[in-house]
Amino acid sequence: LGIDILYIQVLEHAFHDIESSNDSLYSEFRSVIGAVVLVFHPLSINTISDLLKTHVDEFRVTNSLHTLHSLLHVPEDKDDPVRILHKSFPDFLTDKTRCTNPHFFIDPSAHHREILLSCLSIMKERLKRNICDLENYTDLSEIEDLPRVRASYLGNCLTYACQFWASHLANISNSSGDFQEVCEAVDQFFMTNFLF
């Protein structure tokens, strides 16, 4: 397809000064772009950075996204969502027969797994009883500006993790050799954090 050639040219141009042996940089790039194309709700740079903080630092997230400004809408405000400009771009990146350069191919199962483990880690770290520090027996209708209170205590990353961790789990292949780590993380979540 002609569009595939264009996508490869854009990607290779973005990395024209990076050595092909720099696997860690390409891996970080795949983590960031994998998060952009596989999340179930568009996320901001800040939220992506928070979600991927165990894999990629905020500078790399921002840098990876800005290298693809012709394919992604990357807003100046880091709290606004990053959006994909071309619907066929995720299809290209996640199809090994179309995206033949292994530096750029996004393996959906592997990256859903990475996002799931990040979601579980965030929920383990942040979920707790009475997360909004409300008075005992408080009626939600009594709280002034409940959306602001909720946003300030939960934040976008934890909210995303709570809403979509199961969707990422459903998109993981259980034939992969490291599925045991996923099973253990999910078991741990149900034993310690699920009720929160």
Buried (B, 14 or more C-beta within 10 A) or exposed (E): EEEBEBBBEBBEEBBEEBEEEEEEBBEBBBBBBBBBBBBEEBBBBBBBBBBBBEBBEBEBBBBBBEBBEEBBEBEEEBEBBBEBEBEEBBBBBBBEEBBEEEBBBBBBBBBBBBBBBBBBBBBBEBBEEEEEEBEEEEEEEEBEEEEEBBEEBBBBBBBBBBEBBEBBBEBBEEEBEEBEEBEEBBEEBEEEBEEE
